[in-house]
Amino acid sequence: MTLDLLILGIGIMYYLVGNFINKENAKILLAGYNTMSNSEREKFDIDGYLKLFKPFFKKLGIYSVFMYFLLSLIVDEETAIWIWFFIQIIPLVILAFYGNSYKNR
């Protein structure tokens, strides 16, 4: 039960990140972007990146919770959490890969 609430909380946090990040607060909240110099930020296509980032995190929030609860019906809790963990890693690596294409635009 506690693990279910934790997974649900993580899913809600993912969704909220996708919902509330915008161009104005990206300078503070987006890792990597917040450490760029002003000249680097001018070269970075933040509008295009946010078009990728926002729906990505909203979907990750919804699908990750759905996948965990589906997995918990199929396999035991420990196996479900490990599979869920790796399900989280794969899309985040893909986001990092595609996110790099927005530099120097």
Secondary structure, 3 states (H helix, E strand, C coil): CHHHHHHHHHHHHHHHHHHHCCCCCHHHHCCCCCCCCHHHHHHCCHHHHHHHHHHHHHHHHHHHHHHHHHHHHHCCHHHHHHHHHHHHHHHHHHHHHHHHHHCCC
